């Protein structure tokens, strides 16, 4: 299968289903590197991405995700998934950030 064909047949429909503007191999590689940073060393990720230098992996492909940022994203996700338009206090958001979302009621934003 040609790369352009794969982009048209698989990646573009997947991006539409996920509600993201664009999806390509570069985005997938950078997402994998960022998500894997707590699962292995930079050298492990460098080997997986087949980079010659670990600096390329660490400086160009991996983004730091602080604990507070992860909590904020989880809280916003839960608030959006619940369909609530109420203002939630930061204490409510932090407490709800660690609770699993009810997958049956999740709505995708388009």
N, C-alpha and C positions, 0 to 999 in steps of 0.2 A: 504494500500500500504506500503510495506517495505521501510525503509530508503534507502537501497542500490538501490532498484528499482527506487525510486524517483530521486536519484542522476543520475542514468543512463538515465532515460527517460526524465527528465525535466532539471536538473541543467547542465549537460554536454552539451546538445544541445544549451541551452541558453548561456553558456560561449562561445561556438564556434561562435554563431551568434553575440555576443557582441565583439568578438575578444580579450577576456581575457583568460589567460592561465588556470585558475582554478576558480571554483565557488562551494562553499559548505555552509552549514548552519552557520559555524563560521564566514565566510566572510560576509554573509548577516547580521548577528547580529552586527558585528563591524561596518559595513557600516551604518546600521540603527542608531546605537548609535552616530556615528560621525555626520551624517546628522541631527539628531534630537536635537543636543545640542543647537541650537538657537530657538527651538520650544517649549521647556519646561525645567524644572529644572532637575538637576541630579537625584533628588528623583523620578521624574516622569519616567525618563528613567530606573532607577534602578527597579522600580515597573514593568515596561513593560518587562524588561529582566529577572525579577524574581531573582535578586541578593540579597543575604542576607546583603551585605555591599555596601554602596554608593561608597566607595573607589575602590572597584572592577570595578564598572561601569566607574568611572572617570579616573582611572589610567590604566586600562587594555583594555577598550573597546572604549573610546572616544579619538580621536586625534584632537588637536587644528588646526583649519583652519583659518589662519589670513586673513584679508581683502585683503592684497597684494597678498597672495597666490591664493585666489579665483579669483582676477583680472587676474593674470598671466595665470592660467588654462583656464579661459574664453577666453583670448586673443589668446592663442595657439590653442584652439579648433576652434575658428573662422578662424584663419589663415589656419589650416589644412582642415577645412570644405570648405573653398573657393577654395582649390586646388592651391593656390598661392605658388610659390617657391621664390618669391621676398623677399628681406630683408625688413622688416617693422621696422620703428623707434619705440621707446618705446611710443612716443606720439600717433602714429597711433594705436598701440595695445591697449593702455588704452582707447582710444576713442571708439574703436570697441568692447571692452569687454562687454559693456552694451547693445549693439545692438543685437536683436534676430537673430539667424542664419537662413538662408534660408534652411529649412528642405528638400526641393526637391533636393538640390545639395550636400547634405552631403554624403561623401564617407567613408566607414568603412575601416580601415587599418588592414591588416592581416599579 
